[in-house]
Amino acid sequence: MAAIMSKVWLQEQCKKYKQYHSPHLNDKLYLQNQGFSAIENLEEYTEVKIAYLECNCIESLTGLQHMTKLRTLVAHKNNIKKIEHLNDLKMLDSIDLSDNALAKLENLSCCPKLTSLNVANNHLKTNESIHHLKECNNIRVLDLSHNKLEDGEYVLEVLKTLPFLSCLYLSGNPCVRSISNYRRTLISMLPGLKHLDHSPVFWTEQIYANAWANGGDEAVELAREEVSKTIKEMERTQFEGMRMLQAQAVKERLVPIDATLLQFDENELIASSVTPNTTTNCEQPLGLENNVHI
């Protein structure tokens, strides 16, 4: 029998994680690893911004409608077959639905602030399964890895409609093998890409990929020469800058001391060298007047 997300259990869970007893005061919910099959009894948790629902048996996202301030939804390793019931979550910025049973991406465009989407290890295969991404123009981080996407040309067509895409995971799909010069092709077609399949895209690689796209291997060799010159010039500039800093430091240490700072008043020196006698003729140390000379 599946576990039930009861109100009493929710309050106990908040207590366990040292959160508030009043539901509306909590901004995080830790509901992972409980074996839940449904999301329920969250109507009072209206201020939650992060919900951890991973590693359950959840089949639907219904039940999140009242969490209108939700920004991050972590729901990987469930049994979700369809993306729905997100219409009221206008603040949603990041969604992790990896390791589920999704066969199609849908109902994501209702989240205008969505910038990060992880749908790795699902059942995405056809062109239609990812067509909806064309309506999600703000996505910056996209993980489509380890699905069953086959049509490399269509995948590239979809990716080109994401102008802010900077991080992409596509490995583990059959389409990777069908795209000639896979890495160079993607980097040249997606100018904003900074990370591709667990490897960063450095500025030099971006230059080589663009050169290859415009002129093939010969253009790449010319680009390598130009990059080599640029790097040497950068190193020279940095070296000269360091030398200037060193010279400036030496100059500051060798600046002569102003002679006026060493001048002093001779009378003040004499006065300071004389210790004032605080004992007057009429004053004697205590008990001296009682001394008897024998």
C-alpha positions in Angstrom: 0.0 0.0 0.0 1.4 3.4 -1.0 2.1 6.0 1.6 -0.4 8.9 2.0 0.7 12.5 2.2 -1.6 13.4 5.1 -1.7 16.8 6.9 -0.4 15.3 10.1 2.5 13.7 8.3 3.3 17.0 6.6 3.5 18.8 9.9 5.7 16.1 11.4 8.0 16.3 8.4 8.3 20.1 8.8 9.2 19.5 12.4 11.8 16.9 11.5 13.5 19.5 9.2 13.2 22.2 11.8 10.7 24.2 9.9 7.5 26.0 10.9 4.4 24.3 12.3 2.1 26.7 10.4 2.1 25.5 6.8 2.0 29.0 5.2 5.3 30.0 6.8 7.4 27.3 5.1 9.3 28.0 1.9 10.6 24.5 1.4 9.1 21.0 1.4 11.1 17.8 1.8 8.8 15.0 0.5 11.4 12.7 -1.0 11.9 9.0 -0.6 8.5 8.3 0.9 6.7 6.1 -1.7 3.9 8.6 -2.3 1.7 7.9 -5.3 -0.1 11.2 -5.3 0.5 14.8 -4.3 -2.2 15.9 -1.9 -3.0 18.1 1.1 -0.7 21.0 0.1 -3.4 23.6 -0.2 -2.1 25.5 2.9 1.6 25.5 1.8 1.2 28.6 -0.4 4.6 30.2 0.3 6.7 27.2 -0.8 9.5 28.0 -3.3 11.3 24.7 -3.5 9.6 21.3 -3.4 11.6 18.0 -3.2 9.4 15.2 -4.5 12.1 12.9 -5.9 12.2 9.1 -5.5 8.5 8.4 -4.9 5.9 6.7 -7.0 4.0 9.9 -8.1 2.1 9.5 -11.4 0.7 13.1 -11.8 1.7 16.6 -10.9 -1.8 17.5 -9.8 -1.8 18.9 -6.3 0.7 21.7 -6.8 -1.8 24.3 -8.0 -1.9 26.2 -4.7 1.9 26.7 -4.6 1.9 29.7 -6.8 5.3 30.9 -5.6 7.0 27.7 -6.4 10.3 28.3 -8.3 12.1 24.9 -8.2 10.4 21.5 -8.6 12.5 18.4 -8.0 10.6 15.3 -9.1 13.0 12.9 -10.6 12.7 9.2 -10.2 8.9 9.0 -10.1 6.4 7.5 -12.5 5.1 10.7 -14.1 3.8 10.1 -17.6 2.5 13.5 -18.5 3.4 17.1 -17.7 0.3 19.0 -16.6 -1.3 21.1 -13.9 1.4 23.8 -14.1 -0.8 26.6 -15.3 -0.8 28.5 -12.0 2.9 28.1 -11.4 4.0 31.3 -13.2 7.1 31.7 -11.0 8.5 28.2 -11.8 12.1 28.6 -12.9 13.6 25.1 -12.7 12.0 21.6 -13.3 13.7 18.3 -12.8 11.6 15.4 -14.3 14.5 13.1 -15.1 14.0 9.3 -14.7 10.3 9.4 -15.3 8.0 8.0 -18.0 7.5 11.0 -20.2 6.8 10.3 -23.8 6.1 13.9 -24.8 7.0 17.4 -23.6 3.9 19.6 -23.2 2.3 22.3 -21.0 5.6 24.0 -20.2 5.1 27.3 -22.0 2.6 28.3 -19.3 5.7 28.8 -17.1 7.2 32.0 -18.7 10.2 32.1 -16.3 11.3 28.5 -16.9 15.1 28.5 -17.6 16.2 25.1 -16.5 14.6 21.8 -17.7 15.9 18.3 -17.0 14.1 15.5 -18.7 16.9 13.0 -19.0 16.2 9.3 -19.0 12.6 9.4 -20.2 10.9 8.0 -23.3 11.3 10.9 -25.7 11.7 9.5 -29.2 9.8 11.2 -32.0 10.0 14.7 -33.4 6.6 15.5 -31.8 7.9 14.5 -28.4 10.1 17.6 -28.3 8.3 20.0 -30.6 6.8 21.9 -27.6 10.3 23.2 -26.8 10.0 25.7 -29.6 7.5 27.5 -27.3 9.9 27.7 -24.3 12.2 30.4 -25.5 13.7 31.3 -22.1 15.4 27.9 -21.5 19.1 28.2 -20.7 19.8 24.8 -19.3 18.4 21.7 -21.1 19.0 18.1 -20.4 17.7 15.7 -23.0 20.3 13.0 -22.4 19.6 9.3 -22.5 16.3 9.4 -24.3 15.6 7.8 -27.7 15.7 10.8 -30.0 16.7 9.7 -33.5 16.2 12.6 -35.9 19.3 14.7 -35.5 18.3 17.4 -38.0 15.0 18.0 -36.2 16.7 18.1 -32.9 19.0 20.8 -34.2 16.1 22.7 -35.6 14.4 22.7 -32.2 17.6 23.8 -30.4 18.1 26.7 -32.7 14.8 28.2 -31.5 16.2 28.5 -28.0 18.2 31.8 -28.2 19.4 31.8 -24.6 20.6 28.1 -24.5 23.9 27.9 -22.7 24.1 24.4 -21.3 23.0 21.3 -23.2 23.1 17.6 -22.5 22.2 15.4 -25.5 24.5 12.4 -25.1 22.9 8.9 -24.9 20.5 9.6 -27.8 20.8 7.8 -31.2 20.7 11.2 -33.0 24.2 12.0 -31.6 25.7 9.4 -34.0 23.7 10.7 -36.9 25.0 14.3 -36.6 28.2 14.7 -38.5 31.0 16.3 -36.5 28.6 16.4 -33.6 30.4 18.7 -31.2 31.6 21.2 -33.8 28.2 21.3 -35.5 26.3 22.1 -32.3 28.8 24.7 -31.1 28.8 26.5 -34.4 25.0 26.4 -34.6 24.4 27.5 -31.0 26.6 30.6 -30.5 25.7 31.0 -26.8 26.6 27.5 -25.8 29.0 27.3 -22.9 28.7 23.7 -21.8 28.0 20.6 -23.9 27.7 17.1 -22.6 29.8 17.4 -19.4 32.5 19.4 -21.1 32.8 23.2 -21.1 33.0 25.1 -24.4 36.0 27.4 -24.2 36.4 30.5 -26.4 39.0 28.8 -28.5 36.8 25.8 -29.3 34.0 28.3 -30.3 36.4 30.0 -32.7 37.5 26.6 -34.2 34.0 25.4 -34.6 32.9 28.6 -36.4 35.9 28.4 -38.7 35.1 24.8 -39.5 31.5 25.7 -40.3 32.6 28.5 -42.6 35.7 26.9 -44.3 36.3 23.4 -43.2 39.6 22.0 -41.9 41.8 24.6 -43.8 39.9 27.4 -42.0 40.5 25.7 -38.7 44.3 25.6 -39.3 44.2 29.4 -40.0 42.1 30.0 -37.0 44.6 28.0 -34.8 47.4 30.3 -36.0 45.4 33.4 -35.2 44.5 32.0 -31.8 48.1 31.3 -31.1 49.1 34.9 -32.0 46.2 36.2 -29.8 47.3 34.1 -26.8 50.9 35.2 -27.2 49.8 38.8 -27.3 47.7 38.3 -24.2 50.6 36.8 -22.4 52.9 39.6 -23.5 50.4 42.2 -22.3 50.0 40.5 -19.0 53.8 40.2 -18.6 54.2 43.9 -19.3 51.5 44.8 -16.9 53.2 42.7 -14.2 56.5 44.5 -14.9 54.8 47.9 -14.6 53.4 46.9 -11.2 56.8 45.7 -10.0 58.5 48.9 -11.1 55.8 51.0 -9.4 56.3 49.0 -6.2 60.1 49.5 -6.3 59.6 53.2 -7.0 57.3 53.7 -4.0 59.8 52.0 -1.7 62.7 54.2 -2.9 60.9 57.6 -2.5 63.1 59.8 -0.3 61.7 60.9 3.0 60.8 64.6 3.2 63.5 66.5 5.1 60.9 68.6 6.9 59.7 65.5 8.6 63.1 65.1 10.3 63.3 68.7 11.6 62.7 69.4 15.3 62.8 72.3 17.8 66.1 72.2 19.8 64.3 73.7 22.9 61.7 71.1 22.8 64.4 68.4 22.7 66.1 69.9 25.8 62.8 70.3 27.6 61.8 66.7 27.0 65.2 65.4 28.2 64.8 67.1 31.7 62.8 65.1 34.2 60.8 67.4 36.4 61.4 67.1 40.2 58.0 66.7 41.7 59.3 66.6 45.3 59.5 70.2 46.9 61.5 71.3 49.9 58.5 71.2 52.1 57.6 67.8 51.1 59.2 64.7 52.6 58.5 61.0 52.1 56.0 59.6 54.5 57.6 58.8 57.9 60.9 60.7 57.3 60.1 63.4 59.9 60.0 60.7 62.6 63.5 59.4 61.9 66.0 59.9 64.8 69.7 60.2 64.2 71.9 58.5 66.7 
